[in-house]
Amino acid sequence: MKVYQVKNIMLENEIKDVEHLLHLNQLAYESSITHTIGLYDKDRLVATGSLDDNVIKMIAVHPDYQSLNLSGKVLSHLLLELDAKKINHFFLYTKPENKTIFSNFNFHEIIAREKIILYENREQNITEILTKLATLIPTKKGVRGCIVMNLNPVTNGHLHLISEALKKVDDLIIFLVESDHSLIPYDVRFKLIKQATTHLKNVHVLPSTPYIISKATFPTYFLKEKEQMDVFTDLDIAIYQRYIEPIFNIDYRFVGNEPFDVVTHTYNEAMKKILKDRVQVIPRFEYNGQVISASHVRKLAQEKQYSSLKEVVPKATYRFLISSKGRRLFHEK
Protein backbone atom coordinates (compact mmCIF):
# COMPACT_ATOMS: atom_id res chain seq x y z
CA MET A 1 0.00 0.00 0.00
CA LYS A 2 1.47 3.31 -1.09
CA VAL A 3 2.22 5.82 1.67
CA TYR A 4 1.77 9.50 0.93
CA GLN A 5 3.51 12.25 2.81
CA VAL A 6 1.20 14.90 4.30
CA LYS A 7 2.52 18.47 4.57
CA ASN A 8 1.12 21.78 5.74
CA ILE A 9 1.39 24.11 2.76
CA MET A 10 3.19 27.31 3.73
CA LEU A 11 5.98 28.18 1.31
CA GLU A 12 5.46 30.23 -1.83
CA ASN A 13 6.59 27.45 -4.18
CA GLU A 14 4.24 25.02 -2.41
CA ILE A 15 1.32 27.41 -2.90
CA LYS A 16 2.15 27.68 -6.60
CA ASP A 17 2.00 23.89 -6.85
CA VAL A 18 -1.41 23.96 -5.15
CA GLU A 19 -2.63 26.63 -7.57
CA HIS A 20 -1.52 24.49 -10.50
CA LEU A 21 -3.23 21.38 -9.13
CA LEU A 22 -6.45 23.34 -8.53
CA HIS A 23 -6.29 24.69 -12.06
CA LEU A 24 -6.10 21.12 -13.40
CA ASN A 25 -9.38 20.51 -11.55
CA GLN A 26 -11.05 23.71 -12.79
CA LEU A 27 -10.79 25.25 -9.33
CA ALA A 28 -9.36 28.57 -8.21
CA TYR A 29 -7.04 29.26 -5.28
CA GLU A 30 -8.60 31.53 -2.64
CA SER A 31 -6.28 33.76 -0.64
CA SER A 32 -8.63 33.82 2.37
CA ILE A 33 -7.95 30.20 3.38
CA THR A 34 -6.55 29.59 6.86
CA HIS A 35 -4.98 26.13 6.44
CA THR A 36 -3.89 24.05 3.44
CA ILE A 37 -2.45 20.56 3.28
CA GLY A 38 -0.82 18.63 0.48
CA LEU A 39 -0.42 14.91 -0.16
CA TYR A 40 2.88 14.07 -1.82
CA ASP A 41 4.05 11.07 -3.75
CA LYS A 42 7.75 11.58 -3.08
CA ASP A 43 8.28 15.18 -4.28
CA ARG A 44 5.11 15.38 -6.37
CA LEU A 45 1.99 17.11 -5.06
CA VAL A 46 -0.88 14.75 -5.90
CA ALA A 47 -3.75 16.01 -3.74
CA THR A 48 -4.66 19.06 -1.70
CA GLY A 49 -7.39 20.52 0.46
CA SER A 50 -7.95 23.65 2.53
CA LEU A 51 -9.86 25.19 5.39
CA ASP A 52 -11.33 28.67 5.45
CA ASP A 53 -11.96 28.69 9.19
CA ASN A 54 -14.84 26.16 9.42
CA VAL A 55 -15.32 25.69 5.66
CA ILE A 56 -13.64 22.77 3.88
CA LYS A 57 -12.86 23.62 0.29
CA MET A 58 -10.39 23.40 -2.58
CA ILE A 59 -10.08 19.60 -2.42
CA ALA A 60 -8.37 18.42 -5.59
CA VAL A 61 -6.54 15.35 -6.85
CA HIS A 62 -4.07 15.15 -9.71
CA PRO A 63 -5.65 13.51 -12.80
CA ASP A 64 -2.99 10.76 -12.72
CA TYR A 65 -4.11 9.75 -9.22
CA GLN A 66 -7.88 9.66 -9.62
CA SER A 67 -9.87 6.72 -8.18
CA LEU A 68 -7.30 6.16 -5.40
CA ASN A 69 -9.49 7.75 -2.70
CA LEU A 70 -6.99 10.54 -2.13
CA SER A 71 -9.87 13.00 -1.65
CA GLY A 72 -10.98 10.90 1.31
CA LYS A 73 -7.46 10.95 2.73
CA VAL A 74 -7.28 14.74 2.40
CA LEU A 75 -10.67 15.15 4.03
CA SER A 76 -9.69 12.87 6.93
CA HIS A 77 -6.65 15.05 7.69
CA LEU A 78 -8.71 18.24 7.47
CA LEU A 79 -11.30 16.79 9.86
CA LEU A 80 -8.50 16.04 12.34
CA GLU A 81 -7.40 19.67 12.05
CA LEU A 82 -10.95 20.89 12.74
CA ASP A 83 -11.14 18.58 15.75
CA ALA A 84 -7.82 19.87 17.07
CA LYS A 85 -9.20 23.41 16.81
CA LYS A 86 -12.39 22.28 18.60
CA ILE A 87 -14.55 23.35 15.65
CA ASN A 88 -17.65 21.15 15.81
CA HIS A 89 -19.81 22.79 13.15
CA PHE A 90 -18.33 22.92 9.68
CA PHE A 91 -19.13 22.97 5.99
CA LEU A 92 -17.83 21.27 2.86
CA TYR A 93 -17.86 22.35 -0.78
CA THR A 94 -17.50 19.88 -3.60
CA LYS A 95 -18.46 19.37 -7.22
CA PRO A 96 -21.52 17.21 -7.97
CA GLU A 97 -19.35 14.57 -9.65
CA ASN A 98 -17.50 14.05 -6.34
CA LYS A 99 -20.66 13.42 -4.34
CA THR A 100 -20.03 9.70 -3.77
CA ILE A 101 -16.52 10.34 -2.44
CA PHE A 102 -17.86 12.07 0.66
CA SER A 103 -20.92 9.87 1.25
CA ASN A 104 -19.12 7.88 3.96
CA PHE A 105 -18.23 10.92 6.06
CA ASN A 106 -21.68 11.53 7.54
CA PHE A 107 -22.26 14.93 5.95
CA HIS A 108 -25.69 16.47 5.50
CA GLU A 109 -26.45 18.00 2.12
CA ILE A 110 -27.70 21.58 2.44
CA ILE A 111 -28.10 22.36 -1.23
CA ALA A 112 -27.01 20.92 -4.55
CA ARG A 113 -26.72 23.08 -7.63
CA GLU A 114 -25.48 22.45 -11.14
CA LYS A 115 -21.84 23.28 -10.37
CA ILE A 116 -21.51 22.88 -6.61
CA ILE A 117 -22.82 21.06 -3.53
CA LEU A 118 -22.68 22.44 0.00
CA TYR A 119 -22.68 20.03 2.96
CA GLU A 120 -22.51 20.47 6.71
CA ASN A 121 -21.69 17.94 9.39
CA ARG A 122 -24.72 16.31 10.98
CA GLU A 123 -24.02 17.55 14.49
CA GLN A 124 -26.09 20.61 13.74
CA ASN A 125 -28.70 20.89 11.02
CA ILE A 126 -29.82 23.90 9.02
CA THR A 127 -33.54 23.26 9.53
CA GLU A 128 -33.15 22.76 13.28
CA ILE A 129 -31.03 25.88 13.73
CA LEU A 130 -33.27 28.16 11.66
CA THR A 131 -36.49 26.80 13.20
CA LYS A 132 -35.13 27.49 16.68
CA LEU A 133 -34.11 31.01 15.64
CA ALA A 134 -37.61 31.67 14.28
CA THR A 135 -39.08 31.10 17.74
CA LEU A 136 -37.33 34.27 18.96
CA ILE A 137 -39.77 36.51 17.07
CA PRO A 138 -43.58 36.80 17.35
CA THR A 139 -45.86 34.62 15.25
CA LYS A 140 -46.48 36.15 11.86
CA LYS A 141 -49.60 38.29 11.53
CA GLY A 142 -50.14 39.75 8.09
CA VAL A 143 -47.39 40.39 5.55
CA ARG A 144 -43.77 39.82 6.56
CA GLY A 145 -40.64 41.20 4.95
CA CYS A 146 -36.93 40.82 5.54
CA ILE A 147 -33.70 42.66 4.83
CA VAL A 148 -30.21 41.15 5.00
CA MET A 149 -27.89 43.91 6.21
CA ASN A 150 -24.22 44.26 7.11
CA LEU A 151 -24.56 47.72 8.74
CA ASN A 152 -20.85 48.51 8.81
CA PRO A 153 -21.93 50.90 10.37
CA VAL A 154 -25.64 51.81 10.53
CA THR A 155 -26.38 54.90 8.42
CA ASN A 156 -29.42 57.05 7.71
CA GLY A 157 -29.53 55.25 4.38
CA HIS A 158 -30.12 51.98 6.19
CA LEU A 159 -32.85 53.57 8.30
CA HIS A 160 -34.51 54.88 5.14
CA LEU A 161 -34.54 51.37 3.64
CA ILE A 162 -36.01 49.92 6.83
CA SER A 163 -38.66 52.64 7.11
CA GLU A 164 -39.72 52.30 3.46
CA ALA A 165 -39.93 48.52 3.78
CA LEU A 166 -42.15 48.85 6.86
CA LYS A 167 -44.65 50.79 4.78
CA LYS A 168 -45.23 47.66 2.70
CA VAL A 169 -45.34 44.96 5.41
CA ASP A 170 -46.75 44.34 8.88
CA ASP A 171 -43.46 43.25 10.39
CA LEU A 172 -39.85 43.17 9.24
CA ILE A 173 -36.91 40.89 10.03
CA ILE A 174 -33.41 42.30 9.79
CA PHE A 175 -30.88 39.50 9.36
CA LEU A 176 -27.61 41.03 10.53
CA VAL A 177 -24.59 39.56 8.74
CA GLU A 178 -22.27 37.97 11.29
CA SER A 179 -19.10 38.19 9.20
CA ASP A 180 -15.80 38.92 10.95
CA HIS A 181 -14.73 40.80 7.81
CA SER A 182 -16.54 43.96 8.94
CA LEU A 183 -14.61 46.81 10.55
CA ILE A 184 -17.36 47.33 13.13
CA PRO A 185 -17.62 44.20 15.33
CA TYR A 186 -20.84 42.19 15.13
CA ASP A 187 -21.87 42.82 18.74
CA VAL A 188 -21.51 46.57 18.22
CA ARG A 189 -23.45 46.51 14.96
CA PHE A 190 -26.24 44.51 16.64
CA LYS A 191 -26.45 46.99 19.51
CA LEU A 192 -26.44 50.01 17.19
CA ILE A 193 -29.26 48.75 14.94
CA LYS A 194 -31.37 47.93 17.98
CA GLN A 195 -30.82 51.44 19.33
CA ALA A 196 -31.37 53.09 15.94
CA THR A 197 -34.73 51.37 15.40
CA THR A 198 -36.32 51.81 18.83
CA HIS A 199 -38.81 54.29 17.32
CA LEU A 200 -39.99 51.75 14.73
CA LYS A 201 -42.59 49.10 15.52
CA ASN A 202 -42.47 45.45 14.51
CA VAL A 203 -38.78 45.31 13.62
CA HIS A 204 -37.00 42.10 14.63
CA VAL A 205 -33.20 41.89 14.51
CA LEU A 206 -31.75 38.39 14.17
CA PRO A 207 -28.27 37.01 13.47
CA SER A 208 -27.79 35.97 9.85
CA THR A 209 -26.49 32.52 10.92
CA PRO A 210 -23.98 30.67 8.73
CA TYR A 211 -26.70 30.23 6.10
CA ILE A 212 -27.26 33.79 4.86
CA ILE A 213 -24.44 35.64 3.05
CA SER A 214 -21.70 33.95 5.04
CA LYS A 215 -18.25 32.59 4.30
CA ALA A 216 -19.95 29.21 3.92
CA THR A 217 -22.75 30.21 1.55
CA PHE A 218 -21.39 33.25 -0.24
CA PRO A 219 -17.60 33.77 0.17
CA THR A 220 -17.49 35.93 -2.96
CA TYR A 221 -19.39 38.65 -1.09
CA PHE A 222 -16.44 39.11 1.25
CA LEU A 223 -13.61 38.31 -1.14
CA LYS A 224 -15.05 40.54 -3.90
CA GLU A 225 -13.72 38.04 -6.43
CA LYS A 226 -15.79 37.90 -9.61
CA GLU A 227 -14.55 34.61 -11.07
CA GLN A 228 -17.06 32.38 -9.25
CA MET A 229 -19.66 35.04 -8.56
CA ASP A 230 -22.46 33.29 -10.43
CA VAL A 231 -21.86 29.97 -8.66
CA PHE A 232 -22.06 31.37 -5.14
CA THR A 233 -24.85 33.82 -5.95
CA ASP A 234 -26.97 30.93 -7.17
CA LEU A 235 -26.06 28.87 -4.10
CA ASP A 236 -26.88 31.55 -1.54
CA ILE A 237 -30.19 32.51 -3.14
CA ALA A 238 -31.20 28.84 -3.44
CA ILE A 239 -30.61 28.37 0.31
CA TYR A 240 -32.70 31.46 1.02
CA GLN A 241 -35.52 30.20 -1.20
CA ARG A 242 -35.53 26.63 0.15
CA TYR A 243 -35.02 27.32 3.86
CA ILE A 244 -35.19 30.98 4.96
CA GLU A 245 -38.39 31.99 3.20
CA PRO A 246 -40.58 29.11 4.42
CA ILE A 247 -39.16 28.77 7.92
CA PHE A 248 -39.59 32.48 8.70
CA ASN A 249 -42.76 32.86 6.59
CA ILE A 250 -41.27 35.70 4.55
CA ASP A 251 -43.34 37.28 1.78
CA TYR A 252 -40.90 39.92 0.52
CA ARG A 253 -37.17 40.55 0.63
CA PHE A 254 -36.15 44.19 0.38
CA VAL A 255 -32.91 45.58 -1.04
CA GLY A 256 -31.65 49.03 -1.81
CA ASN A 257 -30.62 49.79 -5.35
CA GLU A 258 -26.82 49.47 -5.60
CA PRO A 259 -25.03 51.94 -7.90
CA PHE A 260 -21.50 51.34 -6.57
CA ASP A 261 -20.71 47.77 -5.48
CA VAL A 262 -20.62 45.38 -8.46
CA VAL A 263 -20.93 42.24 -6.31
CA THR A 264 -24.02 43.50 -4.47
CA HIS A 265 -25.60 44.79 -7.67
CA THR A 266 -25.05 41.44 -9.41
CA TYR A 267 -26.47 39.60 -6.42
CA ASN A 268 -29.59 41.80 -6.37
CA GLU A 269 -30.17 41.30 -10.09
CA ALA A 270 -29.88 37.53 -9.70
CA MET A 271 -32.38 37.60 -6.83
CA LYS A 272 -34.87 39.50 -8.98
CA LYS A 273 -34.62 36.85 -11.69
CA ILE A 274 -35.06 33.94 -9.27
CA LEU A 275 -37.47 35.37 -6.67
CA LYS A 276 -39.25 37.73 -9.09
CA ASP A 277 -41.74 40.07 -7.38
CA ARG A 278 -40.84 38.67 -3.96
CA VAL A 279 -37.81 40.99 -4.17
CA GLN A 280 -38.60 44.67 -3.74
CA VAL A 281 -35.97 47.27 -4.69
CA ILE A 282 -36.07 50.58 -2.82
CA PRO A 283 -34.20 53.66 -4.14
CA ARG A 284 -31.20 54.64 -2.05
CA PHE A 285 -31.50 57.63 0.26
CA GLU A 286 -29.53 60.72 -0.73
CA TYR A 287 -28.27 63.64 1.33
CA ASN A 288 -27.11 66.82 -0.42
CA GLY A 289 -27.29 64.98 -3.73
CA GLN A 290 -25.04 62.12 -2.58
CA VAL A 291 -26.04 58.54 -1.85
CA ILE A 292 -25.31 57.62 1.75
CA SER A 293 -23.20 54.47 1.94
CA ALA A 294 -21.43 52.74 4.81
CA SER A 295 -18.12 53.09 2.98
CA HIS A 296 -18.64 56.87 2.73
CA VAL A 297 -19.41 57.00 6.46
CA ARG A 298 -16.23 55.06 7.25
CA LYS A 299 -14.27 57.49 5.10
CA LEU A 300 -15.70 60.45 7.01
CA ALA A 301 -14.78 58.80 10.31
CA GLN A 302 -11.28 58.03 9.05
CA GLU A 303 -10.84 61.67 8.01
CA LYS A 304 -12.33 62.98 11.30
CA GLN A 305 -15.07 64.88 9.48
CA TYR A 306 -17.37 64.60 12.46
CA SER A 307 -19.69 67.46 11.58
CA SER A 308 -20.43 65.84 8.21
CA LEU A 309 -20.67 62.45 9.86
CA LYS A 310 -23.35 63.66 12.24
CA GLU A 311 -25.62 64.52 9.30
CA VAL A 312 -25.67 61.05 7.74
CA VAL A 313 -25.86 58.56 10.62
CA PRO A 314 -28.29 57.89 13.50
CA LYS A 315 -27.43 59.31 16.92
CA ALA A 316 -26.43 55.88 18.19
CA THR A 317 -23.89 55.43 15.39
CA TYR A 318 -22.52 58.94 15.82
CA ARG A 319 -22.03 58.47 19.57
CA PHE A 320 -20.15 55.24 18.93
CA LEU A 321 -17.93 56.60 16.16
CA ILE A 322 -16.79 59.58 18.25
CA SER A 323 -16.23 57.43 21.34
CA SER A 324 -12.75 56.21 22.25
CA LYS A 325 -13.70 52.67 21.19
CA GLY A 326 -15.03 53.90 17.85
CA ARG A 327 -11.97 56.09 17.17
CA ARG A 328 -9.63 53.17 17.86
CA LEU A 329 -11.19 51.27 14.96
CA PHE A 330 -9.80 53.98 12.68
CA HIS A 331 -6.30 53.83 14.23
CA GLU A 332 -6.80 56.80 16.49
CA LYS A 333 -5.73 57.21 20.06
C-alpha positions as CSV (number, residue, x, y, z in Angstrom):
1,M,0.0,0.0,0.0
2,K,1.5,3.3,-1.1
3,V,2.2,5.8,1.7
4,Y,1.8,9.5,0.9
5,Q,3.5,12.2,2.8
6,V,1.2,14.9,4.3
7,K,2.5,18.5,4.6
8,N,1.1,21.8,5.7
9,I,1.4,24.1,2.8
10,M,3.2,27.3,3.7
11,L,6.0,28.2,1.3
12,E,5.5,30.2,-1.8
13,N,6.6,27.5,-4.2
14,E,4.2,25.0,-2.4
15,I,1.3,27.4,-2.9
16,K,2.1,27.7,-6.6
17,D,2.0,23.9,-6.9
18,V,-1.4,24.0,-5.1
19,E,-2.6,26.6,-7.6
20,H,-1.5,24.5,-10.5
21,L,-3.2,21.4,-9.1
22,L,-6.4,23.3,-8.5
23,H,-6.3,24.7,-12.1
24,L,-6.1,21.1,-13.4
25,N,-9.4,20.5,-11.5
26,Q,-11.1,23.7,-12.8
27,L,-10.8,25.3,-9.3
28,A,-9.4,28.6,-8.2
29,Y,-7.0,29.3,-5.3
30,E,-8.6,31.5,-2.6
31,S,-6.3,33.8,-0.6
32,S,-8.6,33.8,2.4
33,I,-7.9,30.2,3.4
34,T,-6.5,29.6,6.9
35,H,-5.0,26.1,6.4
36,T,-3.9,24.1,3.4
37,I,-2.4,20.6,3.3
38,G,-0.8,18.6,0.5
39,L,-0.4,14.9,-0.2
40,Y,2.9,14.1,-1.8
41,D,4.0,11.1,-3.7
42,K,7.8,11.6,-3.1
43,D,8.3,15.2,-4.3
44,R,5.1,15.4,-6.4
45,L,2.0,17.1,-5.1
46,V,-0.9,14.7,-5.9
47,A,-3.7,16.0,-3.7
48,T,-4.7,19.1,-1.7
49,G,-7.4,20.5,0.5
50,S,-7.9,23.6,2.5
51,L,-9.9,25.2,5.4
52,D,-11.3,28.7,5.5
53,D,-12.0,28.7,9.2
54,N,-14.8,26.2,9.4
55,V,-15.3,25.7,5.7
56,I,-13.6,22.8,3.9
57,K,-12.9,23.6,0.3
58,M,-10.4,23.4,-2.6
59,I,-10.1,19.6,-2.4
60,A,-8.4,18.4,-5.6
61,V,-6.5,15.3,-6.8
62,H,-4.1,15.1,-9.7
63,P,-5.6,13.5,-12.8
64,D,-3.0,10.8,-12.7
65,Y,-4.1,9.7,-9.2
66,Q,-7.9,9.7,-9.6
67,S,-9.9,6.7,-8.2
68,L,-7.3,6.2,-5.4
69,N,-9.5,7.7,-2.7
70,L,-7.0,10.5,-2.1
71,S,-9.9,13.0,-1.6
72,G,-11.0,10.9,1.3
73,K,-7.5,10.9,2.7
74,V,-7.3,14.7,2.4
75,L,-10.7,15.2,4.0
76,S,-9.7,12.9,6.9
77,H,-6.7,15.0,7.7
78,L,-8.7,18.2,7.5
79,L,-11.3,16.8,9.9
80,L,-8.5,16.0,12.3
81,E,-7.4,19.7,12.0
82,L,-11.0,20.9,12.7
83,D,-11.1,18.6,15.7
84,A,-7.8,19.9,17.1
85,K,-9.2,23.4,16.8
86,K,-12.4,22.3,18.6
87,I,-14.5,23.4,15.6
88,N,-17.6,21.1,15.8
89,H,-19.8,22.8,13.1
90,F,-18.3,22.9,9.7
91,F,-19.1,23.0,6.0
92,L,-17.8,21.3,2.9
93,Y,-17.9,22.3,-0.8
94,T,-17.5,19.9,-3.6
95,K,-18.5,19.4,-7.2
96,P,-21.5,17.2,-8.0
97,E,-19.4,14.6,-9.7
98,N,-17.5,14.0,-6.3
99,K,-20.7,13.4,-4.3
100,T,-20.0,9.7,-3.8
101,I,-16.5,10.3,-2.4
102,F,-17.9,12.1,0.7
103,S,-20.9,9.9,1.3
104,N,-19.1,7.9,4.0
105,F,-18.2,10.9,6.1
106,N,-21.7,11.5,7.5
107,F,-22.3,14.9,5.9
108,H,-25.7,16.5,5.5
109,E,-26.5,18.0,2.1
110,I,-27.7,21.6,2.4
111,I,-28.1,22.4,-1.2
112,A,-27.0,20.9,-4.6
113,R,-26.7,23.1,-7.6
114,E,-25.5,22.5,-11.1
115,K,-21.8,23.3,-10.4
116,I,-21.5,22.9,-6.6
117,I,-22.8,21.1,-3.5
118,L,-22.7,22.4,0.0
119,Y,-22.7,20.0,3.0
120,E,-22.5,20.5,6.7
121,N,-21.7,17.9,9.4
122,R,-24.7,16.3,11.0
123,E,-24.0,17.5,14.5
124,Q,-26.1,20.6,13.7
125,N,-28.7,20.9,11.0
126,I,-29.8,23.9,9.0
127,T,-33.5,23.3,9.5
128,E,-33.1,22.8,13.3
129,I,-31.0,25.9,13.7
130,L,-33.3,28.2,11.7
131,T,-36.5,26.8,13.2
132,K,-35.1,27.5,16.7
133,L,-34.1,31.0,15.6
134,A,-37.6,31.7,14.3
135,T,-39.1,31.1,17.7
136,L,-37.3,34.3,19.0
137,I,-39.8,36.5,17.1
138,P,-43.6,36.8,17.4
139,T,-45.9,34.6,15.3
140,K,-46.5,36.1,11.9
141,K,-49.6,38.3,11.5
142,G,-50.1,39.7,8.1
143,V,-47.4,40.4,5.5
144,R,-43.8,39.8,6.6
145,G,-40.6,41.2,5.0
146,C,-36.9,40.8,5.5
147,I,-33.7,42.7,4.8
148,V,-30.2,41.2,5.0
149,M,-27.9,43.9,6.2
150,N,-24.2,44.3,7.1
151,L,-24.6,47.7,8.7
152,N,-20.9,48.5,8.8
153,P,-21.9,50.9,10.4
154,V,-25.6,51.8,10.5
155,T,-26.4,54.9,8.4
156,N,-29.4,57.1,7.7
157,G,-29.5,55.3,4.4
158,H,-30.1,52.0,6.2
159,L,-32.9,53.6,8.3
160,H,-34.5,54.9,5.1
161,L,-34.5,51.4,3.6
162,I,-36.0,49.9,6.8
163,S,-38.7,52.6,7.1
164,E,-39.7,52.3,3.5
165,A,-39.9,48.5,3.8
166,L,-42.1,48.8,6.9
167,K,-44.7,50.8,4.8
168,K,-45.2,47.7,2.7
169,V,-45.3,45.0,5.4
170,D,-46.7,44.3,8.9
171,D,-43.5,43.2,10.4
172,L,-39.9,43.2,9.2
173,I,-36.9,40.9,10.0
174,I,-33.4,42.3,9.8
175,F,-30.9,39.5,9.4
176,L,-27.6,41.0,10.5
177,V,-24.6,39.6,8.7
178,E,-22.3,38.0,11.3
179,S,-19.1,38.2,9.2
180,D,-15.8,38.9,10.9
181,H,-14.7,40.8,7.8
182,S,-16.5,44.0,8.9
183,L,-14.6,46.8,10.5
184,I,-17.4,47.3,13.1
185,P,-17.6,44.2,15.3
186,Y,-20.8,42.2,15.1
187,D,-21.9,42.8,18.7
188,V,-21.5,46.6,18.2
189,R,-23.5,46.5,15.0
190,F,-26.2,44.5,16.6
191,K,-26.5,47.0,19.5
192,L,-26.4,50.0,17.2
193,I,-29.3,48.8,14.9
194,K,-31.4,47.9,18.0
195,Q,-30.8,51.4,19.3
196,A,-31.4,53.1,15.9
197,T,-34.7,51.4,15.4
198,T,-36.3,51.8,18.8
199,H,-38.8,54.3,17.3
200,L,-40.0,51.7,14.7
201,K,-42.6,49.1,15.5
202,N,-42.5,45.4,14.5
203,V,-38.8,45.3,13.6
204,H,-37.0,42.1,14.6
205,V,-33.2,41.9,14.5
206,L,-31.7,38.4,14.2
207,P,-28.3,37.0,13.5
208,S,-27.8,36.0,9.9
209,T,-26.5,32.5,10.9
210,P,-24.0,30.7,8.7
211,Y,-26.7,30.2,6.1
212,I,-27.3,33.8,4.9
213,I,-24.4,35.6,3.0
214,S,-21.7,34.0,5.0
215,K,-18.2,32.6,4.3
216,A,-19.9,29.2,3.9
217,T,-22.7,30.2,1.6
218,F,-21.4,33.2,-0.2
219,P,-17.6,33.8,0.2
220,T,-17.5,35.9,-3.0
221,Y,-19.4,38.7,-1.1
222,F,-16.4,39.1,1.2
223,L,-13.6,38.3,-1.1
224,K,-15.0,40.5,-3.9
225,E,-13.7,38.0,-6.4
226,K,-15.8,37.9,-9.6
227,E,-14.6,34.6,-11.1
228,Q,-17.1,32.4,-9.3
229,M,-19.7,35.0,-8.6
230,D,-22.5,33.3,-10.4
231,V,-21.9,30.0,-8.7
232,F,-22.1,31.4,-5.1
233,T,-24.9,33.8,-6.0
234,D,-27.0,30.9,-7.2
235,L,-26.1,28.9,-4.1
236,D,-26.9,31.6,-1.5
237,I,-30.2,32.5,-3.1
238,A,-31.2,28.8,-3.4
239,I,-30.6,28.4,0.3
240,Y,-32.7,31.5,1.0
241,Q,-35.5,30.2,-1.2
242,R,-35.5,26.6,0.2
243,Y,-35.0,27.3,3.9
244,I,-35.2,31.0,5.0
245,E,-38.4,32.0,3.2
246,P,-40.6,29.1,4.4
247,I,-39.2,28.8,7.9
248,F,-39.6,32.5,8.7
249,N,-42.8,32.9,6.6
250,I,-41.3,35.7,4.6
251,D,-43.3,37.3,1.8
252,Y,-40.9,39.9,0.5
253,R,-37.2,40.6,0.6
254,F,-36.2,44.2,0.4
255,V,-32.9,45.6,-1.0
256,G,-31.6,49.0,-1.8
257,N,-30.6,49.8,-5.4
258,E,-26.8,49.5,-5.6
259,P,-25.0,51.9,-7.9
260,F,-21.5,51.3,-6.6
261,D,-20.7,47.8,-5.5
262,V,-20.6,45.4,-8.5
263,V,-20.9,42.2,-6.3
264,T,-24.0,43.5,-4.5
265,H,-25.6,44.8,-7.7
266,T,-25.0,41.4,-9.4
267,Y,-26.5,39.6,-6.4
268,N,-29.6,41.8,-6.4
269,E,-30.2,41.3,-10.1
270,A,-29.9,37.5,-9.7
271,M,-32.4,37.6,-6.8
272,K,-34.9,39.5,-9.0
273,K,-34.6,36.8,-11.7
274,I,-35.1,33.9,-9.3
275,L,-37.5,35.4,-6.7
276,K,-39.3,37.7,-9.1
277,D,-41.7,40.1,-7.4
278,R,-40.8,38.7,-4.0
279,V,-37.8,41.0,-4.2
280,Q,-38.6,44.7,-3.7
281,V,-36.0,47.3,-4.7
282,I,-36.1,50.6,-2.8
283,P,-34.2,53.7,-4.1
284,R,-31.2,54.6,-2.0
285,F,-31.5,57.6,0.3
286,E,-29.5,60.7,-0.7
287,Y,-28.3,63.6,1.3
288,N,-27.1,66.8,-0.4
289,G,-27.3,65.0,-3.7
290,Q,-25.0,62.1,-2.6
291,V,-26.0,58.5,-1.8
292,I,-25.3,57.6,1.8
293,S,-23.2,54.5,1.9
294,A,-21.4,52.7,4.8
295,S,-18.1,53.1,3.0
296,H,-18.6,56.9,2.7
297,V,-19.4,57.0,6.5
298,R,-16.2,55.1,7.3
299,K,-14.3,57.5,5.1
300,L,-15.7,60.5,7.0
301,A,-14.8,58.8,10.3
302,Q,-11.3,58.0,9.0
303,E,-10.8,61.7,8.0
304,K,-12.3,63.0,11.3
305,Q,-15.1,64.9,9.5
306,Y,-17.4,64.6,12.5
307,S,-19.7,67.5,11.6
308,S,-20.4,65.8,8.2
309,L,-20.7,62.4,9.9
310,K,-23.4,63.7,12.2
311,E,-25.6,64.5,9.3
312,V,-25.7,61.0,7.7
313,V,-25.9,58.6,10.6
314,P,-28.3,57.9,13.5
315,K,-27.4,59.3,16.9
316,A,-26.4,55.9,18.2
317,T,-23.9,55.4,15.4
318,Y,-22.5,58.9,15.8
319,R,-22.0,58.5,19.6
320,F,-20.2,55.2,18.9
321,L,-17.9,56.6,16.2
322,I,-16.8,59.6,18.3
323,S,-16.2,57.4,21.3
324,S,-12.7,56.2,22.2
325,K,-13.7,52.7,21.2
326,G,-15.0,53.9,17.9
327,R,-12.0,56.1,17.2
328,R,-9.6,53.2,17.9
329,L,-11.2,51.3,15.0
330,F,-9.8,54.0,12.7
331,H,-6.3,53.8,14.2
332,E,-6.8,56.8,16.5
333,K,-5.7,57.2,20.1
